[in-house]
Amino acid sequence: MSNTQTRTETEPDTIWHLSTRTRRVLLLAPPLALAGFTVLHPQPDNNAQALMDASTWFMGFHMIQLAMVGLVAVSVVVLADQFHRASAWQTCFGMGLFLVYFSAYDTLAGIGTGLAMQSARDLPTSQQEALFDIVKDWPGLEPWVFWLSLVGTFGWVLALGYLAVGARAAGAPRAEWVFLGLAAFFLLLGHPAPFGTIAFGSLFVAALVHERQSSRPRVARSLTDRDRPPPGERVGHPERRWSDG
């Protein structure tokens, strides 16, 4: 059998043909970075002055997080591709919802709140309090903002839950699909620390387990190939040597 035939049978037929280094960077770096970044999520006291003081960082944090959310979505799709599920409707639809609606929620509840309270610094105290009464309930009580968060998070749960089931069906290590399930579950509880940190950290651990596991068959094959006799060399058999003697 030729080397081309052997490579085709042993390597997965993925959609994204990436080098090992590129794949590992895309799989591991975004969820690890976002898990650490969520620890810095601003959590000011529930009053107008505290939110105005934190408004610049509140706005800046969510602007940075927008880009990081997009990179984490790439990590999910690359991992799904390792199980031949990148083009499945659950992955595409789920990540589509997550990118569109969670990013819209992040923009309105995060960047919008920070920008509004930053602008309120020059207003009279009564108007500052009135503006604070409006924006303080955006993330949880304003219906349209709440639905953006709900739909975006549902997309994440759909894609990660489907990937966890697919990883288990493909015979992946238990730790991999368990941490994928944890990543899906903990984002339901919110994206600031500690829940967002656990969610994106779990995705990182699952990807790390996958990469460690996927490297083992290649090592085993290289050892097998080294012990195999060169092409064209005849291997003697005990019966043949006995008869020739």
One Martini backbone bead per residue (centre of mass of N, CA, C, O) as a GRO file, in nm:
protein
  245
    1MET     BB    1   0.097   0.035   0.022
    2SER     BB    2   0.080   0.353  -0.002
    3ASN     BB    3   0.127   0.651   0.156
    4THR     BB    4  -0.132   0.785   0.054
    5GLN     BB    5  -0.329   0.566   0.146
    6THR     BB    6  -0.253   0.563   0.444
    7ARG     BB    7  -0.321   0.866   0.504
    8THR     BB    8  -0.622   0.854   0.421
    9GLU     BB    9  -0.708   0.632   0.639
   10THR     BB   10  -0.584   0.773   0.916
   11GLU     BB   11  -0.688   1.050   0.843
   12PRO     BB   12  -0.896   1.297   0.877
   13ASP     BB   13  -1.169   1.438   0.689
   14THR     BB   14  -1.135   1.756   0.683
   15ILE     BB   15  -1.219   2.082   0.606
   16TRP     BB   16  -0.979   2.189   0.771
   17HIS     BB   17  -0.647   2.244   0.655
   18LEU     BB   18  -0.428   2.218   0.916
   19SER     BB   19  -0.188   2.269   1.101
   20THR     BB   20  -0.096   2.175   1.404
   21ARG     BB   21  -0.030   2.456   1.517
   22THR     BB   22  -0.282   2.608   1.422
   23ARG     BB   23  -0.492   2.429   1.556
   24ARG     BB   24  -0.393   2.470   1.851
   25VAL     BB   25  -0.429   2.772   1.863
   26LEU     BB   26  -0.740   2.776   1.793
   27LEU     BB   27  -0.825   2.583   2.030
   28LEU     BB   28  -0.665   2.711   2.295
   29ALA     BB   29  -0.636   3.026   2.313
   30PRO     BB   30  -0.925   3.152   2.326
   31PRO     BB   31  -1.048   3.007   2.583
   32LEU     BB   32  -0.818   3.087   2.775
   33ALA     BB   33  -0.835   3.393   2.742
   34LEU     BB   34  -1.139   3.426   2.819
   35ALA     BB   35  -1.128   3.297   3.096
   36GLY     BB   36  -0.931   3.513   3.209
   37PHE     BB   37  -1.094   3.775   3.125
   38THR     BB   38  -1.357   3.736   3.303
   39VAL     BB   39  -1.223   3.824   3.572
   40LEU     BB   40  -1.234   4.144   3.466
   41HIS     BB   41  -1.516   4.189   3.512
   42PRO     BB   42  -1.719   4.432   3.584
   43GLN     BB   43  -1.847   4.490   3.944
   44PRO     BB   44  -2.027   4.714   4.046
   45ASP     BB   45  -2.207   4.883   4.227
   46ASN     BB   46  -2.563   4.953   4.283
   47ASN     BB   47  -2.486   5.254   4.148
   48ALA     BB   48  -2.429   5.538   3.979
   49GLN     BB   49  -2.137   5.612   4.065
   50ALA     BB   50  -2.004   5.334   4.020
   51LEU     BB   51  -2.079   5.312   3.715
   52MET     BB   52  -1.935   5.569   3.624
   53ASP     BB   53  -1.649   5.486   3.718
   54ALA     BB   54  -1.674   5.203   3.530
   55SER     BB   55  -1.755   5.278   3.230
   56THR     BB   56  -1.497   5.257   3.061
   57TRP     BB   57  -1.435   4.956   3.125
   58PHE     BB   58  -1.711   4.844   3.056
   59MET     BB   59  -1.683   4.915   2.756
   60GLY     BB   60  -1.400   4.794   2.690
   61PHE     BB   61  -1.447   4.503   2.769
   62HIS     BB   62  -1.681   4.444   2.556
   63MET     BB   63  -1.512   4.507   2.305
   64ILE     BB   64  -1.304   4.282   2.346
   65GLN     BB   65  -1.507   4.043   2.375
   66LEU     BB   66  -1.614   4.036   2.089
   67ALA     BB   67  -1.357   3.917   1.959
   68MET     BB   68  -1.330   3.664   2.148
   69VAL     BB   69  -1.595   3.528   2.070
   70GLY     BB   70  -1.518   3.475   1.774
   71LEU     BB   71  -1.272   3.289   1.841
   72VAL     BB   72  -1.429   3.074   2.001
   73ALA     BB   73  -1.605   2.985   1.765
   74VAL     BB   74  -1.368   2.872   1.607
   75SER     BB   75  -1.290   2.655   1.811
   76VAL     BB   76  -1.551   2.492   1.790
   77VAL     BB   77  -1.535   2.428   1.483
   78VAL     BB   78  -1.260   2.287   1.486
   79LEU     BB   79  -1.345   2.063   1.682
   80ALA     BB   80  -1.585   1.959   1.512
   81ASP     BB   81  -1.403   1.876   1.267
   82GLN     BB   82  -1.269   1.629   1.415
   83PHE     BB   83  -1.585   1.492   1.402
   84HIS     BB   84  -1.745   1.574   1.140
   85ARG     BB   85  -1.935   1.858   1.256
   86ALA     BB   86  -1.909   2.146   1.118
   87SER     BB   87  -2.168   2.106   0.901
   88ALA     BB   88  -2.370   2.087   1.100
   89TRP     BB   89  -2.656   2.238   1.199
   90GLN     BB   90  -2.590   2.264   1.501
   91THR     BB   91  -2.327   2.419   1.464
   92CYS     BB   92  -2.410   2.649   1.272
   93PHE     BB   93  -2.662   2.751   1.424
   94GLY     BB   94  -2.541   2.787   1.705
   95MET     BB   95  -2.303   2.982   1.626
   96GLY     BB   96  -2.480   3.191   1.492
   97LEU     BB   97  -2.644   3.272   1.739
   98PHE     BB   98  -2.409   3.343   1.921
   99LEU     BB   99  -2.279   3.567   1.749
  100VAL     BB  100  -2.527   3.751   1.710
  101TYR     BB  101  -2.680   3.763   1.997
  102PHE     BB  102  -2.448   3.786   2.200
  103SER     BB  103  -2.321   4.037   2.068
  104ALA     BB  104  -2.571   4.215   2.097
  105TYR     BB  105  -2.585   4.198   2.401
  106ASP     BB  106  -2.301   4.306   2.458
  107THR     BB  107  -2.348   4.582   2.326
  108LEU     BB  108  -2.592   4.680   2.494
  109ALA     BB  109  -2.524   4.592   2.799
  110GLY     BB  110  -2.223   4.692   2.782
  111ILE     BB  111  -2.156   4.933   2.592
  112GLY     BB  112  -2.417   5.095   2.642
  113THR     BB  113  -2.388   5.133   2.947
  114GLY     BB  114  -2.110   5.268   2.949
  115LEU     BB  115  -2.183   5.509   2.763
  116ALA     BB  116  -2.418   5.624   2.925
  117MET     BB  117  -2.259   5.666   3.201
  118GLN     BB  118  -2.040   5.847   3.081
  119SER     BB  119  -2.244   6.075   2.986
  120ALA     BB  120  -2.361   6.128   3.290
  121ARG     BB  121  -2.135   6.301   3.435
  122ASP     BB  122  -2.262   6.597   3.325
  123LEU     BB  123  -2.507   6.554   3.490
  124PRO     BB  124  -2.737   6.573   3.692
  125THR     BB  125  -2.824   6.377   3.954
  126SER     BB  126  -3.117   6.315   3.867
  127GLN     BB  127  -3.033   6.213   3.578
  128GLN     BB  128  -2.845   5.992   3.665
  129GLU     BB  129  -3.058   5.825   3.815
  130ALA     BB  130  -3.249   5.788   3.576
  131LEU     BB  131  -3.044   5.638   3.394
  132PHE     BB  132  -2.983   5.410   3.591
  133ASP     BB  133  -3.276   5.295   3.603
  134ILE     BB  134  -3.257   5.193   3.308
  135VAL     BB  135  -2.972   5.021   3.286
  136LYS     BB  136  -2.979   4.818   3.535
  137ASP     BB  137  -3.210   4.619   3.377
  138TRP     BB  138  -3.115   4.512   3.101
  139PRO     BB  139  -3.000   4.217   3.135
  140GLY     BB  140  -3.284   4.094   3.293
  141LEU     BB  141  -3.568   4.284   3.234
  142GLU     BB  142  -3.535   4.355   2.951
  143PRO     BB  143  -3.676   4.185   2.707
  144TRP     BB  144  -3.485   4.227   2.457
  145VAL     BB  145  -3.219   4.175   2.605
  146PHE     BB  146  -3.287   3.898   2.724
  147TRP     BB  147  -3.334   3.752   2.446
  148LEU     BB  148  -3.053   3.781   2.341
  149SER     BB  149  -2.921   3.612   2.560
  150LEU     BB  150  -3.091   3.353   2.528
  151VAL     BB  151  -3.030   3.288   2.228
  152GLY     BB  152  -2.720   3.291   2.242
  153THR     BB  153  -2.696   3.068   2.459
  154PHE     BB  154  -2.846   2.848   2.305
  155GLY     BB  155  -2.637   2.820   2.080
  156TRP     BB  156  -2.412   2.718   2.262
  157VAL     BB  157  -2.557   2.469   2.378
  158LEU     BB  158  -2.613   2.328   2.113
  159ALA     BB  159  -2.320   2.297   2.009
  160LEU     BB  160  -2.185   2.172   2.268
  161GLY     BB  161  -2.384   1.940   2.312
  162TYR     BB  162  -2.342   1.807   2.034
  163LEU     BB  163  -2.035   1.767   2.070
  164ALA     BB  164  -2.047   1.585   2.319
  165VAL     BB  165  -2.207   1.358   2.186
  166GLY     BB  166  -2.009   1.311   1.950
  167ALA     BB  167  -1.759   1.242   2.121
  168ARG     BB  168  -1.879   0.996   2.259
  169ALA     BB  169  -1.951   0.834   1.996
  170ALA     BB  170  -1.631   0.846   1.902
  171GLY     BB  171  -1.455   0.769   2.171
  172ALA     BB  172  -1.386   0.975   2.359
  173PRO     BB  173  -1.282   1.091   2.626
  174ARG     BB  174  -1.452   1.162   2.903
  175ALA     BB  175  -1.332   1.442   2.966
  176GLU     BB  176  -1.412   1.579   2.703
  177TRP     BB  177  -1.733   1.554   2.711
  178VAL     BB  178  -1.770   1.670   2.994
  179PHE     BB  179  -1.644   1.956   2.942
  180LEU     BB  180  -1.842   2.028   2.719
  181GLY     BB  181  -2.091   2.019   2.902
  182LEU     BB  182  -1.990   2.237   3.101
  183ALA     BB  183  -1.969   2.465   2.895
  184ALA     BB  184  -2.273   2.470   2.834
  185PHE     BB  185  -2.389   2.512   3.125
  186PHE     BB  186  -2.234   2.768   3.258
  187LEU     BB  187  -2.343   2.990   3.057
  188LEU     BB  188  -2.634   2.996   3.177
  189LEU     BB  189  -2.520   3.167   3.445
  190GLY     BB  190  -2.303   3.334   3.290
  191HIS     BB  191  -2.010   3.535   3.186
  192PRO     BB  192  -1.905   3.601   3.435
  193ALA     BB  193  -1.753   3.563   3.706
  194PRO     BB  194  -1.731   3.219   3.736
  195PHE     BB  195  -1.895   3.095   3.490
  196GLY     BB  196  -1.737   3.186   3.239
  197THR     BB  197  -1.469   3.065   3.328
  198ILE     BB  198  -1.569   2.770   3.333
  199ALA     BB  199  -1.674   2.745   3.045
  200PHE     BB  200  -1.407   2.825   2.887
  201GLY     BB  201  -1.223   2.635   3.047
  202SER     BB  202  -1.363   2.371   2.959
  203LEU     BB  203  -1.299   2.400   2.661
  204PHE     BB  204  -0.996   2.393   2.694
  205VAL     BB  205  -0.974   2.113   2.823
  206ALA     BB  206  -1.106   1.955   2.594
  207ALA     BB  207  -0.897   2.037   2.377
  208LEU     BB  208  -0.650   1.925   2.526
  209VAL     BB  209  -0.739   1.631   2.536
  210HIS     BB  210  -0.763   1.596   2.232
  211GLU     BB  211  -0.465   1.656   2.158
  212ARG     BB  212  -0.336   1.437   2.330
  213GLN     BB  213  -0.489   1.199   2.198
  214SER     BB  214  -0.418   1.255   1.888
  215SER     BB  215  -0.098   1.203   1.929
  216ARG     BB  216  -0.077   0.892   1.986
  217PRO     BB  217  -0.119   0.741   1.710
  218ARG     BB  218   0.130   0.867   1.570
  219VAL     BB  219   0.337   0.734   1.755
  220ALA     BB  220   0.254   0.439   1.705
  221ARG     BB  221   0.302   0.443   1.395
  222SER     BB  222   0.606   0.516   1.403
  223LEU     BB  223   0.692   0.256   1.551
  224THR     BB  224   0.582   0.054   1.347
  225ASP     BB  225   0.743   0.154   1.098
  226ARG     BB  226   1.028   0.101   1.222
  227ASP     BB  227   0.976  -0.225   1.251
  228ARG     BB  228   0.943  -0.241   0.961
  229PRO     BB  229   1.035  -0.372   0.684
  230PRO     BB  230   1.157  -0.313   0.406
  231PRO     BB  231   1.089  -0.287   0.094
  232GLY     BB  232   1.148  -0.621  -0.048
  233GLU     BB  233   1.190  -0.768   0.211
  234ARG     BB  234   1.234  -1.084   0.324
  235VAL     BB  235   1.058  -1.291   0.545
  236GLY     BB  236   1.125  -1.538   0.739
  237HIS     BB  237   1.038  -1.879   0.806
  238PRO     BB  238   1.062  -2.154   0.992
  239GLU     BB  239   0.988  -2.360   0.772
  240ARG     BB  240   1.188  -2.261   0.559
  241ARG     BB  241   1.452  -2.296   0.720
  242TRP     BB  242   1.418  -2.603   0.776
  243SER     BB  243   1.403  -2.700   0.477
  244ASP     BB  244   1.679  -2.576   0.386
  245GLY     BB  245   1.847  -2.758   0.599
   0.00000   0.00000   0.00000
